[in-house]
Amino acid sequence: MSFELDTTQHALLRLLLHNKDGLTVDALMGALGVSRNAVRQHLAVLERDGAVARGPTRPTGGRPEQVYRITPAGQERFPRRYSWFAEMLIGALRDRLGDKAAGESLSQMGRTVGKEMASQFARSETSPPRVEAIAQEMAELGYEAQVSADGDQIDAQNCVFHRLAMKYPDVCRFDLALLATASGRKVEHRACMAKGDAACTFYFTKKREA
């Protein structure tokens, strides 16, 4: 069962979030009101997913008890609303520089990140084809991105900047500059969710077309 559907796992993680030093199985069992076996099963799933890790054992006067702690990945499962802060930053950038210069700044940031990504790909001996590797990176960032069968197009079902792009369309310039720099190919933005399309579609032209 997924994290979103399992309220017991959510409650368990919340307990660990509020007890950064960790809790034992017995402590979790008492707080959650479930059996020891159920706690161990939930911990096994969360540990497998990287949301929980084992800490030091805790002396009890008898057999030491294992302590479990929430990991940084586990903490990321709780909402962190950055969009309001991003909106404030983009608004301040536009007020200070003007629309045109602010848009170019976003493009430059995208190129900077794209260069880092391209360097990372170049250093890897097992990296897949460039566009496929980019799609994998985007998927990890939450874009729900998939590369087409011919390897020339990325379809992103989730725009991580959607709310921001609806208010400031120039935000898309960051993505386009990043993708072009990371791939070394010209990128066409053929569909955009901020404009009402079902997905964001990025087509990577052949080098001879660029």
BABA-155052 format. One record per residue (C-alpha): x, y, z; residue number from 1. Coordinates in pm, 1 decimal. Each point is the difference from the previous one (the first is absolute). Example, Ala and Ser with C-alpha at 12.3 -4.5 7.8 and 13.67 -1.06 7.14 Angstrom:
<atoms>
> 1230.0	-450.0	780.0	1
> 137.0	344.0	-66.0	2
</atoms>
This chain:
<atoms>
> 0.0	0.0	0.0	1
> 131.4	344.9	-81.7	2
> 101.3	250.9	261.4	3
> -290.7	229.7	-79.4	4
> -255.0	-275.7	64.4	5
> 155.3	-143.0	315.5	6
> -103.6	216.7	291.8	7
> 187.0	-217.4	250.7	8
> 330.3	51.6	-178.9	9
> -71.7	371.2	-18.3	10
> -70.5	8.3	373.5	11
> 316.9	-199.9	67.9	12
> 211.7	240.3	-202.3	13
> -161.8	295.7	175.0	14
> 97.6	-146.5	336.4	15
> 359.3	-36.9	-116.3	16
> -8.5	352.1	-143.8	17
> -85.2	131.4	345.4	18
> 254.7	-226.2	170.1	19
> 322.5	54.8	-192.9	20
> 203.7	-215.1	241.9	21
> -211.8	-294.5	-105.6	22
> -251.9	-236.6	153.8	23
> -2.0	-370.1	76.3	24
> -253.4	-253.2	-125.2	25
> -165.2	-4.2	343.4	26
> -30.7	379.2	5.7	27
> -150.1	3.4	-348.4	28
> -233.9	-287.3	87.7	29
> -134.6	189.1	301.1	30
> -39.8	329.4	-183.9	31
> -166.1	-151.4	-307.3	32
> -217.4	-251.3	182.0	33
> 91.8	-286.6	-232.1	34
> 174.4	-332.4	49.4	35
> 375.6	-47.8	15.9	36
> -14.3	-204.8	-318.0	37
> -187.3	278.3	-182.5	38
> 259.5	256.8	108.7	39
> 282.2	-221.0	-123.1	40
> -173.3	-50.1	-335.2	41
> -48.0	373.4	-49.3	42
> 359.1	69.8	103.3	43
> 124.7	-258.3	-247.2	44
> -185.4	171.8	-284.7	45
> 114.5	347.9	100.8	46
> 357.4	-118.6	50.0	47
> -5.1	-163.5	-343.5	48
> -121.1	328.2	-152.1	49
> 273.0	197.4	176.2	50
> -241.9	198.7	218.1	51
> 117.0	-160.7	325.9	52
> 341.9	-117.2	117.4	53
> 125.9	-189.5	300.7	54
> 172.3	203.9	265.5	55
> 195.9	-120.2	303.8	56
> -140.6	-254.9	238.8	57
> -141.8	130.1	325.5	58
> 84.3	-171.1	332.2	59
> -304.4	-111.9	199.1	60
> 150.5	-195.7	286.3	61
> -60.2	-315.4	-197.5	62
> 35.8	-61.4	-369.3	63
> 89.8	326.9	-183.6	64
> -276.8	134.5	-222.6	65
> 50.9	118.2	-356.4	66
> -74.6	367.4	-65.4	67
> -147.8	114.9	-331.5	68
> 41.9	349.8	-138.9	69
> -151.4	194.8	-286.2	70
> 241.0	70.6	-285.5	71
> 28.1	317.9	-211.6	72
> -191.9	-189.0	-271.1	73
> -271.7	-75.1	252.6	74
> -22.1	365.1	96.6	75
> -51.0	88.9	-365.7	76
> -325.4	-197.1	7.8	77
> -154.4	279.9	200.3	78
> -129.2	305.0	-189.7	79
> 248.2	279.7	-55.6	80
> -166.7	287.2	-178.9	81
> 274.0	186.6	-182.5	82
> -220.2	151.5	-270.3	83
> -91.6	314.7	192.6	84
> 369.2	75.0	58.9	85
> 85.4	-65.9	-365.6	86
> -280.0	235.4	-107.9	87
> 139.2	270.7	226.4	88
> 352.0	-45.1	-140.8	89
> -114.1	8.5	-363.9	90
> -214.9	304.9	69.7	91
> 292.1	179.7	164.7	92
> 226.9	-94.2	-290.6	93
> -245.0	143.7	-253.5	94
> -51.9	317.4	202.9	95
> 373.1	56.7	30.3	96
> 116.6	-97.9	-349.6	97
> -306.6	31.5	-217.1	98
> -176.2	-278.6	-187.8	99
> 258.4	-44.9	-276.1	100
> 306.8	-10.7	226.1	101
> -179.6	-223.2	251.0	102
> -80.9	-245.8	-278.8	103
> 362.4	-5.2	-112.5	104
> 108.8	-61.8	360.8	105
> -226.1	-304.4	11.0	106
> 152.5	-123.7	-326.0	107
> 349.2	48.6	138.1	108
> -86.0	-196.5	312.3	109
> -132.3	-277.4	-220.5	110
> 320.8	-3.7	-203.3	111
> 207.6	-17.4	317.3	112
> -191.8	-302.4	128.6	113
> 4.7	-153.7	-347.9	114
> 379.9	22.3	-14.8	115
> 27.6	-175.3	335.8	116
> -235.3	-271.4	-119.1	117
> 190.6	-45.5	-326.6	118
> 327.3	-31.3	191.8	119
> -158.7	-261.5	223.5	120
> -112.6	-201.1	-301.8	121
> 344.5	27.4	-160.9	122
> 169.7	-136.0	312.4	123
> -230.7	-300.5	22.9	124
> 108.0	-315.5	-178.8	125
> -349.1	-151.2	25.2	126
> -211.6	301.1	-96.4	127
> -279.3	-78.3	-252.5	128
> -50.8	215.0	-313.5	129
> -4.0	367.0	92.7	130
> -372.7	74.5	-40.4	131
> -91.5	-318.5	186.2	132
> 237.4	94.7	280.5	133
> -159.6	344.2	20.2	134
> -347.5	-156.3	18.4	135
> 116.7	-217.4	289.6	136
> 130.7	305.8	184.3	137
> -329.1	181.7	-61.4	138
> -198.7	-298.9	127.6	139
> 198.8	3.2	322.5	140
> -78.7	370.9	40.4	141
> -372.5	-69.1	-24.9	142
> -74.1	79.7	-364.7	143
> -140.9	-349.4	-68.0	144
> 203.2	15.9	-319.8	145
> 31.5	-267.2	-266.8	146
> 208.8	-6.4	-317.2	147
> -154.4	-97.5	-332.6	148
> 90.7	-323.5	-177.4	149
> 221.5	182.9	-249.7	150
> 181.9	179.7	282.4	151
> -71.7	347.4	-138.2	152
> -284.3	116.3	223.3	153
> -75.2	28.4	370.8	154
> -358.6	14.8	125.6	155
> -38.7	130.0	354.7	156
> -337.4	-71.5	159.6	157
> 73.6	214.0	305.5	158
> 154.8	347.6	-10.4	159
> 180.0	71.0	326.3	160
> -28.7	372.8	-76.8	161
> -364.0	-10.9	-110.4	162
> -144.8	253.2	242.7	163
> 296.8	229.0	-54.0	164
> -12.0	-37.2	-379.7	165
> -368.5	90.3	-2.7	166
> 88.6	335.9	156.1	167
> 343.9	48.8	-158.0	168
> 22.2	-183.4	-337.2	169
> 367.1	97.4	-35.3	170
> 78.5	-266.9	260.3	171
> -15.2	-249.6	-288.5	172
> 316.3	162.0	-136.4	173
> 189.8	-165.0	286.3	174
> -111.1	-346.2	-111.2	175
> 66.7	66.2	-368.0	176
> 349.6	136.8	60.6	177
> 82.7	-289.7	233.3	178
> -120.2	-263.5	-246.7	179
> 178.7	155.0	-296.0	180
> 329.3	37.4	187.0	181
> -12.8	-345.6	158.7	182
> -81.8	-169.8	-331.6	183
> 207.0	213.3	-235.7	184
> -304.6	20.2	-227.8	185
> -258.3	263.1	-83.9	186
> -324.9	-52.6	192.3	187
> -351.0	78.4	-121.4	188
> -268.0	50.0	264.5	189
> -286.5	-162.6	-189.8	190
> -253.2	-13.2	284.6	191
> -28.2	169.9	338.2	192
> -235.0	-69.9	289.2	193
> 13.0	366.6	100.7	194
> -167.4	70.9	-336.7	195
> -270.7	-261.2	50.7	196
> 165.9	-302.8	-162.1	197
> -24.5	-343.8	157.9	198
> 377.0	-32.0	40.6	199
> 322.1	189.1	-55.7	200
> 165.3	-129.4	-316.2	201
> 362.7	69.0	-84.5	202
> 128.5	-101.8	-342.3	203
> 375.3	-26.5	-46.5	204
> 93.8	78.1	-358.3	205
> 266.0	-201.7	-173.3	206
> 336.8	174.0	2.1	207
> -22.2	46.7	-373.9	208
> -336.5	178.4	47.7	209
> 128.4	241.5	265.1	210
</atoms>
